[in-house]
Amino acid sequence: MANLHDVKDPHLCGTYFQLVIVRAGRLEKVALSLWEPYVEYIDAIRKRCRDLKKIYLVSAGVVSKKVARELVKFVKDKTGAASVREELYTAPLYKGKPHTPAYVAELVLPPP
């Protein structure tokens, strides 16, 4: 079983699915609005995967929903992505801690 934080480059660029998972986990980056690296990461994946369609922005633990939503807005503004949905849930286990609050936003990118 793999955990998301163990995966170095969480993206899929296949025939049927093209997606990237962006982890908003470094509190200092998110809290200080150092958000450009997140967009640079998406752009780098997009260069390798021209048909990239979806972004899943996930956060858990100390990154609050409000701050993650601000990051989602920034990513949308910079990439032209549109919101599909967002969910608050409880991660069964996150970095060894059970029942951790978590957030995921699903975004759809415009065609290149």
C-alpha positions in Angstrom: 0.0 0.0 0.0 1.4 3.4 -1.0 0.7 6.8 0.7 0.5 10.0 -1.3 3.3 11.6 0.7 5.6 8.7 -0.4 5.0 9.4 -4.1 7.6 11.9 -5.6 5.7 13.0 -8.7 1.9 12.1 -8.4 0.6 12.4 -11.9 -0.9 10.1 -14.4 -0.6 10.8 -18.2 -2.2 7.8 -19.8 -4.5 7.2 -22.8 -7.7 7.4 -20.7 -6.7 9.5 -17.6 -4.6 12.6 -17.3 -4.4 14.1 -13.8 -2.0 15.6 -11.3 -2.2 15.7 -7.6 -0.9 18.8 -5.9 -0.2 18.5 -2.2 -0.6 21.7 -0.2 1.3 20.3 2.7 4.1 22.7 3.6 2.4 25.1 6.0 5.1 27.8 5.6 4.5 27.9 1.8 0.8 28.0 2.1 0.6 30.4 5.1 3.0 32.9 3.5 1.2 32.7 0.1 4.3 31.3 -1.6 2.0 29.7 -4.2 4.0 30.2 -7.4 5.9 26.9 -7.0 2.5 25.1 -7.1 1.7 26.6 -10.4 5.2 26.0 -11.7 4.8 22.3 -10.7 1.5 22.1 -12.7 3.1 23.8 -15.7 6.0 21.4 -15.6 3.7 18.4 -15.6 1.7 20.0 -18.4 4.8 20.2 -20.5 5.2 16.5 -20.2 1.5 15.7 -20.4 0.0 18.0 -23.0 -3.5 16.5 -22.5 -3.5 17.1 -18.8 -7.1 17.6 -17.8 -7.6 17.5 -14.0 -5.9 18.9 -10.9 -6.6 17.5 -7.5 -5.4 19.8 -4.8 -5.2 18.0 -1.5 -4.3 19.1 2.0 -4.5 17.5 5.4 -3.5 18.3 9.0 -2.4 21.8 9.8 -3.3 23.4 6.4 -6.8 24.8 7.0 -9.6 24.6 4.5 -9.7 28.4 4.3 -6.0 28.7 3.3 -6.3 25.7 0.9 -9.3 27.4 -0.8 -7.2 30.6 -1.3 -4.5 28.4 -2.9 -7.2 26.9 -5.1 -8.3 30.4 -6.2 -4.7 31.3 -7.0 -4.2 28.1 -9.1 -7.4 28.8 -10.9 -6.4 32.4 -11.7 -3.0 31.3 -13.0 -4.0 28.2 -14.9 -7.5 29.0 -16.2 -8.8 25.9 -14.4 -12.4 25.7 -13.4 -13.7 24.2 -10.1 -15.6 21.0 -10.3 -16.1 20.1 -6.6 -14.5 20.2 -3.2 -14.8 17.8 -0.3 -13.9 17.9 3.4 -13.3 14.5 4.8 -11.4 12.6 7.5 -8.3 10.8 6.4 -8.1 7.5 8.2 -4.4 7.9 8.7 -2.1 10.8 7.8 1.6 10.7 8.8 0.8 8.2 11.5 -2.1 10.3 12.9 -5.6 8.8 12.8 -8.7 10.7 11.8 -7.0 13.8 10.4 -9.2 16.5 8.8 -8.5 16.7 5.1 -9.6 18.7 2.0 -9.6 18.0 -1.7 -10.5 20.2 -4.6 -11.0 18.9 -8.1 -10.2 21.4 -10.9 -10.5 21.0 -14.7 -7.9 22.6 -16.9 -8.8 24.3 -20.2 -7.4 22.7 -23.4 -3.8 23.7 -24.2 
